[in-house]
Amino acid sequence: MFISGPAFDVILGGAKERFDSRTIANSGDTRNLVSELQAQGFTYVQNRTQLNALPGGNSAPNRLLGLFRTGNMDVAFDKLGLPRPAGEPNPNFAGFTDQPFLDEMTGKAVATLSKGGGPFILMVEGASIDKQSHPNHANGQIWDTIEFDKAVGIGRNFLKDDPETLLLVTADHDQSMVIIGTVDTANPNSIQNVRSNTPYPATAAPPPAPAGGSNPGESSGFPDYEDINGDRYPENSNRFKIAVGYRTGNHTGSSVPITAEGTGALLFLGYFDQTDVFFKMARVLSSNTKQLDKALDQKSKDDIPAFGIPVRNGKGILEP
């Protein structure tokens, strides 16, 4: 089937220059895609304020284009204005200081795509979890994981209202960061981030030298992050922080998890090739999953609930 015009209804993110400042060098042509998409009926927003001002429900845009900076959007840690640790570059917003968060973009995307009750497919990527891992910037990676989790929460809330929805969460590859304990940041020689080119223990660190085969500041107990302002992001001003270590500045070959909830979720239990994800999604779209969903509901009722989580409500959804 030939589709005339754009094959999508929502696109939100960075790379603004690839739309309104295209050149032969960066894109292969000099078209202004913003103007072209606006002519196709897209509502265009350029910052967080404009995005969050969009109405929802039946008044939501029919099509939505949001371009919030050139290049990659800045990470949650920097958008929150939290201070980068020594050795990491401070952000350069290049004038784009009003960028939305991933969960806000997800909410507006869902509002547009679900308008009128029709079916839709939405892909949401927490891209900078990867981009912050490559240079071993732990705070950028961790806070963007929190941002991604909040975006998943938007999807789960939609699923509660529309049980005929499949919500999948996975990754395309693993990264090398692992949590290796906690660190007392009151120690002036504390090492919170053991980077891939740092030996362990870091005996080359300034005195006092590590004792007992440990890095300076290593501590027993638990981290004490707090969310003082209630925005569900810790302020990172606490004393006892998660200590992490990187083996490389690249990807790993480790297996990655996939979670599924809603219609056809039973197909995604177990261990399988990553390429099977596509075919399983196609199966959900092209077949009746009622028997699968019934079996998953029964499993949820028969299984031992973890931490007192209630059983499913008969629609494949966990009640809060």
Backbone bond lengths (Angstrom), bond angles and torsions (degrees), N, CA, C in turn:
res aa  C-N    CA-C-N  psi(-1)  N-CA   C-N-CA  omega(-1)  CA-C   N-CA-C  phi
1 M - - - 1.463 - - 1.523 109.32 -
2 F 1.306 117.55 132.59 1.458 121.93 179.10 1.521 109.62 -91.60
3 I 1.315 116.31 129.35 1.463 121.74 179.10 1.516 108.33 -106.27
4 S 1.307 116.61 120.07 1.458 121.46 178.42 1.524 109.53 -87.70
5 G 1.329 116.63 123.43 1.452 120.06 179.62 1.515 111.15 94.28
6 P 1.340 117.33 -172.33 1.468 121.25 -177.33 1.522 111.85 -60.69
7 A 1.328 115.52 140.74 1.465 121.21 179.59 1.518 111.60 -93.41
8 F 1.329 117.80 13.89 1.456 122.29 -179.90 1.522 108.46 -137.98
9 D 1.317 115.99 162.79 1.465 121.57 179.28 1.515 113.14 -115.99
10 V 1.332 118.31 -15.57 1.463 121.93 -179.75 1.521 108.93 -139.86
11 I 1.323 117.12 133.35 1.457 121.69 167.86 1.519 107.66 -143.56
12 L 1.334 116.16 125.00 1.465 122.05 -176.30 1.527 108.81 -135.85
13 G 1.330 117.02 134.80 1.460 119.84 177.19 1.507 112.56 158.41
14 G 1.326 115.61 -149.01 1.460 122.14 -178.61 1.515 111.43 -100.96
15 A 1.349 115.70 -148.04 1.466 122.10 179.67 1.529 112.12 60.14
16 K 1.310 116.12 38.36 1.467 120.85 -178.83 1.526 111.64 -55.75
17 E 1.340 116.54 -35.49 1.462 120.18 -176.92 1.526 112.31 -65.34
18 R 1.329 116.90 -22.35 1.463 120.12 179.16 1.524 112.09 -78.97
19 F 1.321 116.27 -3.51 1.456 120.62 179.31 1.526 112.22 -113.22
20 D 1.348 117.37 -48.26 1.466 119.20 -173.33 1.522 113.70 -109.43
21 S 1.326 118.37 -4.97 1.469 121.11 179.56 1.527 110.23 -135.56
22 R 1.286 115.89 44.56 1.460 121.48 -176.78 1.530 111.43 -69.63
23 T 1.314 114.76 140.11 1.460 121.27 175.72 1.526 108.32 -131.31
24 I 1.307 115.34 167.18 1.460 119.29 176.31 1.528 109.44 -60.06
25 A 1.342 116.09 -36.96 1.460 120.28 -176.97 1.527 112.34 -69.34
26 N 1.350 118.57 -42.94 1.469 119.28 -173.50 1.524 113.68 -94.13
27 S 1.342 116.88 -16.94 1.464 117.83 -174.45 1.522 114.35 -142.51
28 G 1.304 117.30 -12.73 1.461 119.27 179.97 1.501 115.50 91.42
29 D 1.355 117.02 -4.41 1.464 120.86 176.47 1.515 108.60 -158.33
30 T 1.311 117.02 178.86 1.470 122.02 -178.10 1.520 111.80 -119.27
31 R 1.319 117.28 25.28 1.465 120.63 179.28 1.530 110.61 -68.24
32 N 1.327 116.80 152.50 1.457 122.18 171.91 1.526 107.10 -103.45
33 L 1.330 115.71 96.75 1.455 119.60 -175.41 1.521 112.66 -70.54
34 V 1.327 117.61 -25.98 1.470 119.62 176.63 1.520 109.69 -61.76
35 S 1.326 116.78 -48.78 1.467 120.54 179.49 1.521 110.78 -62.99
36 E 1.321 116.16 -40.70 1.463 119.08 -178.93 1.531 111.20 -65.46
37 L 1.331 116.30 -41.43 1.459 119.03 -179.34 1.532 111.77 -71.68
38 Q 1.311 117.33 -35.30 1.461 119.61 174.92 1.524 110.43 -62.02
39 A 1.312 116.25 -37.71 1.465 120.20 177.46 1.526 111.73 -66.73
40 Q 1.335 116.31 -22.27 1.463 121.63 177.52 1.530 111.85 -88.15
41 G 1.341 117.36 3.88 1.456 120.77 176.38 1.505 115.73 99.38
42 F 1.341 118.07 12.88 1.452 120.97 178.58 1.528 111.17 -80.72
43 T 1.332 116.46 134.25 1.459 122.16 168.28 1.528 107.39 -80.62
44 Y 1.339 116.85 130.75 1.465 121.38 -174.39 1.515 110.44 -112.73
45 V 1.334 116.63 126.11 1.466 122.51 176.20 1.521 108.35 -125.37
46 Q 1.350 116.06 151.42 1.456 119.69 -172.45 1.527 113.78 -125.77
47 N 1.340 118.74 0.56 1.459 120.15 178.29 1.527 110.11 -156.07
48 R 1.328 115.02 174.71 1.449 121.03 -177.58 1.525 111.82 -63.10
49 T 1.321 116.41 -41.17 1.457 120.15 -178.70 1.523 111.00 -60.21
50 Q 1.331 116.73 -46.37 1.461 120.52 179.90 1.527 111.16 -65.64
51 L 1.342 116.94 -40.24 1.460 119.76 -179.35 1.525 111.13 -62.98
52 N 1.338 116.68 -49.25 1.460 119.97 -176.57 1.516 113.18 -71.42
53 A 1.343 117.72 -14.40 1.458 120.98 176.74 1.530 112.13 -81.72
54 L 1.334 117.62 -10.53 1.461 120.14 -179.40 1.527 110.26 -66.72
55 P 1.311 117.64 138.98 1.468 120.07 179.43 1.522 110.82 -74.81
56 G 1.314 115.99 164.34 1.449 122.12 176.74 1.508 111.22 -112.25
57 G 1.326 116.13 -165.62 1.459 120.55 178.36 1.519 112.58 60.61
58 N 1.313 115.12 -143.16 1.462 119.97 -179.69 1.518 112.92 -69.25
59 S 1.336 116.95 -13.62 1.467 120.46 179.21 1.523 112.44 -93.13
60 A 1.331 117.60 0.71 1.460 120.69 178.55 1.515 109.99 -64.25
61 P 1.327 118.16 154.24 1.471 119.58 178.91 1.527 111.17 -60.35
62 N 1.314 116.06 152.83 1.461 120.51 174.80 1.529 111.05 -76.81
63 R 1.328 115.05 -35.23 1.459 121.77 176.11 1.520 107.74 -140.79
64 L 1.322 116.43 147.95 1.460 118.77 -171.80 1.519 110.92 -139.45
65 L 1.339 115.05 129.77 1.455 123.14 174.22 1.522 108.05 -124.33
66 G 1.324 116.75 124.40 1.465 121.30 177.54 1.509 110.11 -131.84
67 L 1.320 117.06 119.41 1.465 123.08 179.17 1.514 107.22 -123.44
68 F 1.341 117.29 115.62 1.454 121.24 -164.32 1.522 114.62 -110.87
69 R 1.312 117.87 -6.73 1.458 121.04 169.67 1.534 108.72 -175.28
70 T 1.313 116.23 165.38 1.453 120.30 171.36 1.530 108.77 -75.93
71 G 1.320 116.14 153.60 1.458 119.97 -178.89 1.514 111.76 63.87
72 N 1.329 115.90 -151.14 1.461 120.88 179.62 1.522 110.67 -78.44
73 M 1.337 116.64 142.28 1.448 120.09 172.44 1.523 110.09 -64.25
74 D 1.321 116.85 152.73 1.461 120.82 179.28 1.531 110.11 -74.57
75 V 1.312 115.16 155.95 1.461 120.87 -174.06 1.528 110.75 -81.58
76 A 1.328 115.52 163.10 1.463 121.48 -176.28 1.520 111.85 -58.33
77 F 1.330 117.22 -41.89 1.462 120.95 -178.80 1.522 111.03 -55.74
78 D 1.332 116.92 -40.86 1.463 121.34 -179.75 1.524 111.79 -79.65
79 K 1.320 117.59 -37.18 1.471 119.76 178.00 1.522 111.11 -64.06
80 L 1.324 116.52 -28.29 1.463 121.12 177.08 1.525 112.44 -78.92
81 G 1.328 116.94 -8.89 1.460 120.62 179.33 1.509 113.72 76.96
82 L 1.335 118.03 22.31 1.459 121.02 179.74 1.527 109.76 -80.13
83 P 1.330 117.69 145.38 1.471 120.28 -175.20 1.521 112.35 -75.45
84 R 1.300 115.84 132.71 1.466 121.40 175.89 1.527 109.62 -71.91
85 P 1.336 116.81 143.02 1.471 119.00 177.19 1.522 110.88 -70.53
86 A 1.322 115.38 163.85 1.465 120.36 178.99 1.517 110.04 -58.91
87 G 1.331 115.13 139.67 1.453 120.02 179.89 1.506 114.03 94.77
88 E 1.327 117.90 -9.62 1.453 120.82 177.13 1.521 109.13 -111.19
89 P 1.328 118.16 141.07 1.465 120.15 -178.20 1.521 111.95 -70.01
90 N 1.328 116.41 143.06 1.453 120.38 173.25 1.522 109.66 -71.72
91 P 1.327 117.29 152.49 1.474 118.91 -177.14 1.518 112.08 -67.78
92 N 1.303 115.26 149.58 1.458 122.93 171.77 1.519 106.97 -118.69
93 F 1.323 115.78 98.89 1.461 120.32 -175.96 1.526 112.50 -74.40
94 A 1.315 117.78 -11.95 1.472 122.17 178.68 1.529 111.75 53.28
95 G 1.339 115.65 33.22 1.458 120.25 178.89 1.515 114.62 90.45
96 F 1.340 117.67 -10.58 1.469 121.18 -178.19 1.533 109.02 -94.52
97 T 1.310 115.58 75.24 1.464 120.91 -173.52 1.530 113.48 -94.19
98 D 1.319 117.75 0.96 1.469 120.98 -177.23 1.531 108.77 -122.62
99 Q 1.327 115.65 65.73 1.461 121.01 -177.61 1.521 110.71 -99.06
100 P 1.318 118.16 139.40 1.467 120.20 179.13 1.517 111.71 -75.81
101 F 1.334 115.26 165.45 1.450 122.32 174.49 1.535 109.16 -92.86
102 L 1.322 115.46 161.48 1.454 120.27 -173.71 1.521 112.39 -61.69
103 D 1.334 117.64 -37.82 1.458 119.40 179.69 1.525 111.39 -67.60
104 E 1.332 117.39 -32.74 1.466 120.12 177.22 1.530 110.57 -67.86
105 M 1.322 116.49 -41.75 1.458 119.83 176.87 1.529 110.57 -64.27
106 T 1.338 116.36 -40.27 1.461 120.14 179.48 1.525 111.10 -62.34
107 G 1.343 116.23 -43.67 1.462 119.72 -179.81 1.519 112.50 -61.31
108 K 1.319 117.18 -42.89 1.469 120.43 -179.86 1.523 111.04 -71.37
109 A 1.325 117.18 -34.00 1.458 119.94 176.29 1.525 110.75 -64.02
110 V 1.337 116.32 -45.66 1.461 120.40 179.20 1.530 110.71 -62.73
111 A 1.342 117.19 -41.30 1.461 120.51 -179.99 1.527 111.26 -60.53
112 T 1.317 116.84 -39.82 1.463 120.33 179.84 1.526 111.06 -72.50
113 L 1.327 116.81 -47.24 1.458 120.40 -174.75 1.523 112.96 -70.87
114 S 1.320 117.96 -29.99 1.463 121.03 -178.32 1.516 112.77 -89.24
115 K 1.316 117.55 -2.90 1.467 121.14 179.63 1.527 110.13 -58.34
116 G 1.305 117.13 126.79 1.450 121.08 -178.82 1.520 113.93 87.20
117 G 1.324 117.37 -5.63 1.459 120.59 174.00 1.516 115.37 81.56
118 G 1.313 118.83 9.21 1.452 120.75 -179.14 1.518 112.48 -77.98
119 P 1.333 117.60 163.18 1.472 120.61 178.77 1.524 111.28 -73.17
120 F 1.315 116.19 156.13 1.458 120.36 178.00 1.512 110.23 -156.87
121 I 1.322 115.71 162.02 1.461 123.95 173.07 1.517 106.96 -122.22
122 L 1.326 116.39 128.93 1.462 121.65 179.38 1.523 109.15 -128.30
123 M 1.327 116.54 129.98 1.459 121.82 174.47 1.519 108.17 -111.73
124 V 1.326 116.57 124.47 1.461 123.42 179.38 1.520 107.69 -118.86
125 E 1.316 117.52 127.89 1.470 120.86 -177.31 1.521 110.76 -121.60
126 G 1.327 115.84 129.78 1.460 121.28 169.23 1.518 108.43 -90.47
127 A 1.320 116.64 72.76 1.465 122.01 -165.95 1.519 113.38 -65.61
128 S 1.314 117.54 -32.70 1.465 119.12 -172.45 1.516 113.52 -82.84
129 I 1.328 118.46 -4.51 1.460 119.50 167.52 1.526 108.18 -57.35
130 D 1.305 116.11 -42.76 1.463 122.48 175.82 1.523 111.41 -70.42
131 K 1.315 116.41 -47.72 1.472 120.26 -174.39 1.527 112.14 -64.46
132 Q 1.321 117.73 -30.53 1.461 120.29 177.68 1.532 111.80 -81.54
133 S 1.327 116.68 -23.36 1.457 119.59 178.48 1.522 111.89 -72.71
134 H 1.313 117.75 -36.40 1.469 120.04 -176.95 1.535 112.35 -56.10
135 P 1.345 119.55 -46.22 1.472 118.78 175.63 1.523 113.00 -86.45
136 N 1.350 117.36 9.88 1.472 122.56 178.63 1.521 112.31 64.50
137 H 1.328 118.80 38.92 1.462 122.78 176.88 1.536 108.08 -92.40
138 A 1.328 116.37 93.33 1.467 120.74 -171.17 1.519 112.88 -63.98
139 N 1.343 118.08 -42.85 1.465 119.38 -176.69 1.525 111.42 -63.09
140 G 1.328 115.99 -43.72 1.459 118.78 177.28 1.510 111.66 -60.06
141 Q 1.314 117.36 -39.74 1.454 121.87 -179.45 1.529 111.57 -68.76
142 I 1.332 116.84 -45.68 1.464 120.60 -176.14 1.531 111.01 -68.08
143 W 1.322 117.15 -45.52 1.465 119.26 -177.32 1.532 111.21 -69.38
144 D 1.317 118.38 -30.67 1.465 118.91 174.82 1.522 111.22 -72.50
145 T 1.324 118.11 -26.63 1.457 120.23 172.96 1.531 110.26 -66.81
146 I 1.324 116.36 -38.91 1.470 120.01 174.73 1.530 109.82 -62.76
147 E 1.321 116.28 -44.24 1.470 120.32 179.10 1.530 110.44 -59.87
148 F 1.333 116.34 -42.93 1.458 120.35 178.67 1.524 110.78 -63.81
149 D 1.318 117.11 -40.76 1.462 120.98 178.62 1.521 110.99 -60.66
150 K 1.330 116.67 -38.02 1.466 119.48 177.87 1.527 110.80 -66.81
151 A 1.333 116.83 -34.31 1.463 119.94 176.34 1.527 110.65 -66.90
152 V 1.339 116.80 -38.34 1.463 120.06 175.33 1.524 110.00 -61.00
153 G 1.333 116.40 -37.26 1.464 119.83 177.34 1.517 112.92 -60.10
154 I 1.334 117.01 -35.24 1.472 120.12 175.64 1.522 109.64 -61.83
155 G 1.332 116.27 -43.74 1.461 119.59 178.30 1.515 112.60 -63.35
156 R 1.320 117.35 -40.09 1.461 120.28 -179.60 1.529 111.32 -67.77
157 N 1.320 116.82 -35.68 1.465 119.09 176.60 1.518 111.01 -65.35
158 F 1.343 117.28 -39.07 1.463 120.01 176.81 1.520 110.41 -64.57
159 L 1.329 116.50 -38.56 1.461 121.13 -179.55 1.525 111.71 -61.49
160 K 1.331 116.99 -34.23 1.464 119.75 178.21 1.526 111.20 -61.49
161 D 1.341 116.29 -35.52 1.467 120.32 -178.57 1.520 112.45 -86.87
162 D 1.326 117.38 -21.96 1.464 121.22 -177.70 1.524 108.43 -134.38
163 P 1.347 117.72 83.48 1.471 121.00 -175.43 1.517 113.69 -65.53
164 E 1.342 118.39 -13.54 1.461 120.61 176.91 1.526 110.02 -83.53
165 T 1.328 116.01 43.37 1.459 123.16 -177.51 1.524 108.86 -128.62
166 L 1.311 116.51 143.09 1.459 122.18 173.50 1.517 108.23 -110.03
167 L 1.323 116.84 125.23 1.457 122.88 178.63 1.523 108.79 -113.76
168 L 1.328 116.32 118.45 1.461 122.32 179.04 1.517 109.68 -115.42
169 V 1.317 116.41 140.50 1.462 122.43 175.55 1.522 107.89 -132.82
170 T 1.329 116.57 122.66 1.456 120.02 179.91 1.521 109.15 -156.33
171 A 1.324 116.26 -171.54 1.460 122.29 178.89 1.518 108.75 -136.89
172 D 1.331 116.67 158.16 1.462 119.68 178.64 1.524 111.77 -86.13
173 H 1.336 118.20 -17.17 1.460 121.93 178.78 1.523 108.34 -169.71
174 D 1.302 115.49 171.49 1.454 121.87 178.82 1.531 109.79 -98.92
175 Q 1.320 116.20 162.87 1.462 122.93 171.74 1.521 107.82 -119.45
176 S 1.313 117.12 172.02 1.463 119.31 -168.58 1.521 114.62 -93.85
177 M 1.329 119.41 -1.97 1.457 119.68 -177.12 1.528 111.19 -70.07
178 V 1.325 116.22 135.30 1.457 122.04 172.60 1.520 108.07 -131.76
179 I 1.323 116.56 150.72 1.462 121.58 175.35 1.525 107.77 -81.78
180 I 1.317 116.86 126.62 1.467 120.95 -174.40 1.530 111.89 -120.81
181 G 1.322 117.32 25.67 1.457 120.13 177.10 1.505 111.65 126.03
182 T 1.315 116.32 -153.68 1.461 122.38 176.13 1.524 108.76 -129.25
183 V 1.323 115.79 162.50 1.457 120.58 -177.51 1.517 109.07 -134.81
184 D 1.316 116.75 141.46 1.460 123.45 177.20 1.519 107.93 -89.65
185 T 1.326 117.09 104.09 1.462 120.58 -175.77 1.518 112.42 -73.48
186 A 1.355 118.52 -6.58 1.461 120.25 174.72 1.529 110.94 -73.65
187 N 1.318 117.05 -18.00 1.458 120.74 175.62 1.531 108.33 -73.56
188 P 1.332 118.86 122.58 1.463 120.03 -175.24 1.522 113.81 -63.64
189 N 1.322 118.39 -18.14 1.461 121.42 179.43 1.527 112.04 -109.35
190 S 1.322 116.35 20.53 1.461 119.86 -175.89 1.531 110.76 -64.56
191 I 1.306 114.96 145.33 1.462 121.94 178.07 1.517 107.43 -119.42
192 Q 1.311 115.95 107.07 1.456 119.85 179.95 1.515 111.31 -89.21
193 N 1.323 117.39 -31.49 1.447 121.24 -173.31 1.526 109.12 -122.76
194 V 1.314 116.27 104.99 1.466 120.98 177.04 1.523 107.44 -85.66
195 R 1.324 116.41 99.66 1.459 121.24 -175.38 1.532 111.19 -75.89
196 S 1.303 115.19 166.87 1.454 120.21 -171.44 1.515 112.96 -64.25
197 N 1.340 119.19 -22.07 1.463 120.34 178.59 1.529 112.32 -102.47
198 T 1.336 116.64 16.91 1.466 121.36 -179.94 1.522 109.78 -104.02
199 P 1.326 119.35 122.45 1.468 119.52 177.43 1.519 110.37 -68.90
200 Y 1.319 115.28 157.52 1.468 119.97 177.64 1.522 109.51 -126.98
201 P 1.338 117.97 127.82 1.470 125.00 -5.24 1.511 111.44 -71.68
202 A 1.329 115.35 157.39 1.462 120.70 -175.20 1.523 110.01 -80.29
203 T 1.319 116.13 76.03 1.469 121.11 -175.45 1.516 112.25 -68.35
204 A 1.345 116.93 -14.72 1.457 119.89 178.54 1.526 112.02 -83.71
205 A 1.342 116.90 0.39 1.460 119.98 -179.49 1.523 110.24 -67.16
206 P 1.330 117.75 156.04 1.476 120.33 178.51 1.520 110.79 -59.18
207 P 1.335 117.65 154.01 1.477 120.45 178.68 1.530 110.13 -62.21
208 P 1.331 118.72 152.62 1.466 123.92 4.59 1.519 112.35 -74.49
209 A 1.331 115.34 142.59 1.460 120.34 -178.32 1.529 109.89 -67.07
210 P 1.340 116.77 152.02 1.466 119.53 178.74 1.514 111.29 -59.58
211 A 1.308 116.61 143.20 1.461 121.68 179.13 1.522 109.01 -116.09
212 G 1.315 115.30 144.87 1.459 119.60 175.09 1.505 113.80 68.84
213 G 1.329 117.86 26.25 1.455 120.39 177.85 1.509 114.15 70.93
214 S 1.307 118.16 27.54 1.460 122.12 -178.72 1.517 110.45 -121.49
215 N 1.320 115.56 156.11 1.453 120.49 173.15 1.528 109.69 -74.69
216 P 1.333 118.17 152.38 1.471 119.90 177.34 1.521 111.69 -55.22
217 G 1.312 115.43 134.81 1.457 120.46 175.37 1.500 115.41 88.79
218 E 1.327 119.42 -5.95 1.455 119.72 -179.34 1.521 109.99 -58.81
219 S 1.327 115.68 136.49 1.463 120.40 -170.19 1.516 110.14 -137.92
220 S 1.323 116.22 150.38 1.459 120.78 171.15 1.526 109.02 -87.96
221 G 1.286 116.60 164.90 1.466 119.54 179.07 1.522 111.55 105.68
222 F 1.300 115.06 -154.11 1.453 120.79 -173.09 1.529 110.00 -127.52
223 P 1.336 117.76 153.26 1.467 120.05 174.51 1.521 110.65 -66.41
224 D 1.334 116.80 156.22 1.467 120.59 -176.63 1.531 111.84 -123.89
225 Y 1.344 116.01 45.34 1.457 119.82 176.46 1.531 110.23 -60.89
226 E 1.318 116.33 144.19 1.458 122.14 176.67 1.527 110.13 -130.93
227 D 1.313 115.11 148.39 1.461 121.85 172.87 1.527 106.84 -110.50
228 I 1.316 115.82 84.23 1.462 120.95 -171.33 1.524 111.97 -69.47
229 N 1.341 116.63 -40.06 1.468 119.12 -175.63 1.527 113.59 -91.75
230 G 1.331 117.26 2.49 1.456 120.77 173.32 1.506 116.00 73.91
231 D 1.353 118.34 20.22 1.459 119.24 179.74 1.521 112.31 -92.03
232 R 1.352 116.18 6.26 1.458 124.25 178.58 1.524 112.64 70.83
233 Y 1.320 116.98 16.28 1.455 122.02 169.30 1.529 107.52 -118.89
234 P 1.334 118.72 126.16 1.469 118.36 175.96 1.520 110.79 -65.71
235 E 1.335 115.94 147.35 1.468 120.53 -176.19 1.532 112.96 -76.22
236 N 1.324 118.62 -14.53 1.466 123.55 178.61 1.524 112.02 65.92
237 S 1.317 117.44 26.64 1.466 121.59 177.90 1.526 111.10 -106.08
238 N 1.331 116.15 9.76 1.456 120.98 -176.52 1.525 111.27 -79.68
239 R 1.312 115.84 169.29 1.470 121.30 -178.00 1.533 112.65 -85.76
240 F 1.332 116.78 -50.44 1.458 119.98 -175.40 1.529 109.59 -95.57
241 K 1.321 116.13 111.66 1.462 122.03 -173.52 1.517 111.06 -116.15
242 I 1.308 116.43 160.72 1.450 121.54 174.98 1.524 108.87 -64.73
243 A 1.309 116.34 131.20 1.463 121.05 173.29 1.521 108.49 -96.62
244 V 1.306 117.13 136.41 1.458 121.19 -176.74 1.520 110.35 -128.04
245 G 1.305 115.66 162.51 1.457 121.06 176.28 1.508 110.37 -140.05
246 Y 1.307 117.42 142.15 1.462 123.38 177.42 1.519 109.59 -112.87
247 R 1.295 116.98 135.28 1.465 120.85 175.29 1.530 110.89 -88.26
248 T 1.325 116.80 -35.49 1.456 120.98 -179.20 1.522 109.28 -141.90
249 G 1.319 114.91 175.38 1.455 120.90 169.25 1.506 111.12 -103.43
250 N 1.325 116.40 22.54 1.457 120.51 -175.83 1.517 110.08 -131.85
251 H 1.324 116.45 -172.87 1.451 121.60 178.41 1.526 110.36 -76.51
252 T 1.321 115.53 167.18 1.462 121.08 172.91 1.524 108.46 -119.60
253 G 1.308 115.73 170.33 1.459 120.68 177.85 1.512 113.21 -97.14
254 S 1.310 117.51 14.22 1.467 120.97 -178.58 1.519 111.13 -67.02
255 S 1.310 115.87 151.16 1.465 120.45 174.82 1.516 109.88 -68.68
256 V 1.317 116.11 151.65 1.454 121.39 179.55 1.530 109.12 -119.38
257 P 1.331 117.62 149.15 1.463 119.84 -179.32 1.521 111.62 -79.21
258 I 1.313 114.91 160.58 1.462 121.66 169.07 1.519 107.07 -136.00
259 T 1.327 116.45 134.13 1.454 120.72 174.65 1.520 108.48 -115.29
260 A 1.312 115.37 148.52 1.462 120.90 -178.73 1.507 109.03 -138.64
261 E 1.316 115.62 142.78 1.457 120.88 178.96 1.514 108.58 -147.59
262 G 1.323 116.25 138.51 1.449 120.43 178.55 1.516 112.55 104.53
263 T 1.314 116.29 -154.98 1.458 123.02 -175.30 1.530 111.50 -59.62
264 G 1.335 116.49 125.39 1.459 120.89 176.80 1.510 115.02 76.25
265 A 1.326 118.28 10.97 1.469 121.01 -175.20 1.523 112.50 -61.30
266 L 1.338 117.72 -28.24 1.458 120.28 -177.31 1.523 111.85 -61.07
267 L 1.328 118.21 -26.22 1.465 121.45 179.82 1.526 112.21 -64.22
268 F 1.318 117.12 -18.65 1.456 120.49 -172.86 1.524 113.03 -104.03
269 L 1.328 117.48 12.95 1.451 121.10 172.53 1.527 109.40 -78.13
270 G 1.313 116.72 149.34 1.444 119.73 174.18 1.515 113.53 97.58
271 Y 1.321 114.63 -163.94 1.465 123.32 -172.84 1.523 107.61 -121.53
272 F 1.331 117.98 123.23 1.462 120.42 -175.93 1.520 109.81 -153.30
273 D 1.322 116.03 166.98 1.455 121.18 178.81 1.513 110.56 -63.34
274 Q 1.316 115.44 144.68 1.459 119.28 -179.41 1.522 112.05 -61.77
275 T 1.320 117.28 -33.13 1.468 120.30 179.54 1.524 112.16 -65.70
276 D 1.334 117.25 -17.48 1.468 119.47 178.27 1.526 112.17 -72.28
277 V 1.323 117.62 -18.50 1.466 120.02 -178.65 1.515 110.09 -56.52
278 F 1.329 116.50 -45.89 1.467 120.25 -179.61 1.521 111.26 -57.79
279 F 1.332 117.02 -47.85 1.464 120.28 -176.06 1.522 111.66 -69.02
280 K 1.317 116.83 -32.01 1.465 119.42 175.84 1.538 110.56 -68.11
281 M 1.331 116.91 -40.70 1.466 119.21 175.89 1.522 110.56 -61.88
282 A 1.333 116.81 -41.49 1.454 120.34 178.52 1.526 110.94 -62.46
283 R 1.338 116.39 -37.46 1.466 119.78 178.58 1.526 110.85 -64.02
284 V 1.330 117.13 -40.94 1.463 120.27 178.72 1.529 110.24 -62.92
285 L 1.334 117.02 -41.20 1.460 120.87 -178.59 1.528 112.92 -69.21
286 S 1.324 116.52 -25.85 1.469 119.52 -170.38 1.517 114.04 -110.80
287 S 1.327 118.36 4.92 1.461 119.46 -177.27 1.518 110.95 -140.31
288 N 1.321 114.88 167.42 1.461 122.06 177.35 1.530 108.26 -87.49
289 T 1.323 117.17 119.25 1.464 121.00 -175.44 1.535 112.63 -101.55
290 K 1.312 118.66 14.71 1.452 120.17 -173.96 1.531 112.52 -59.01
291 Q 1.336 117.50 -41.80 1.458 119.35 -179.64 1.529 110.93 -67.24
292 L 1.327 116.86 -38.64 1.464 119.96 176.20 1.524 110.76 -62.46
293 D 1.333 116.06 -44.72 1.459 120.32 -178.05 1.531 110.84 -66.14
294 K 1.327 115.70 -36.40 1.463 119.73 177.96 1.524 110.24 -65.01
295 A 1.337 116.56 -40.99 1.458 120.28 179.23 1.525 111.20 -65.42
296 L 1.329 117.22 -39.13 1.460 120.28 179.13 1.524 111.31 -68.11
297 D 1.323 116.57 -37.62 1.461 119.86 175.98 1.525 110.59 -61.31
298 Q 1.341 115.79 -42.39 1.461 119.70 -179.63 1.521 110.74 -65.85
299 K 1.332 116.95 -40.43 1.458 120.26 177.55 1.523 110.98 -60.77
300 S 1.336 115.80 -40.97 1.458 119.80 -179.83 1.521 111.43 -64.30
301 K 1.317 115.85 -35.18 1.461 119.45 179.91 1.529 111.46 -73.74
302 D 1.343 115.78 -35.03 1.462 120.02 -176.30 1.518 112.54 -84.97
303 D 1.320 117.72 -24.91 1.459 121.77 -175.74 1.525 110.09 -72.65
304 I 1.320 114.93 163.03 1.465 120.69 177.70 1.528 107.75 -83.03
305 P 1.324 118.78 114.41 1.463 119.60 -178.21 1.520 111.76 -66.74
306 A 1.312 116.18 138.44 1.463 121.42 -179.97 1.521 109.85 -87.26
307 F 1.328 116.63 131.60 1.457 122.54 174.63 1.529 112.26 56.50
308 G 1.320 116.76 31.75 1.450 120.15 175.69 1.510 114.94 73.20
309 I 1.350 118.18 18.96 1.465 120.03 178.15 1.522 108.86 -66.45
310 P 1.338 119.05 131.03 1.462 120.58 -179.44 1.524 111.09 -65.03
311 V 1.313 116.67 159.18 1.442 121.34 175.88 1.532 109.78 -72.28
312 R 1.311 115.09 170.01 1.460 119.45 -176.56 1.523 110.88 -69.64
313 N 1.319 114.66 162.54 1.466 119.27 -173.62 1.525 113.14 -95.53
314 G 1.330 116.56 15.77 1.452 119.39 -179.20 1.512 113.55 89.72
315 K 1.317 118.31 -5.14 1.466 123.24 178.83 1.520 111.60 -115.86
316 G 1.331 116.09 12.67 1.454 118.87 179.60 1.510 113.34 80.71
317 I 1.340 118.63 16.56 1.455 122.37 -175.60 1.514 109.75 -126.55
318 L 1.310 116.51 134.47 1.460 120.80 174.04 1.509 110.13 -74.59
319 E 1.292 116.13 127.88 1.459 120.26 175.39 1.534 109.37 -75.05
320 P 1.337 118.61 143.82 1.479 120.32 178.50 1.524 110.86 -67.68
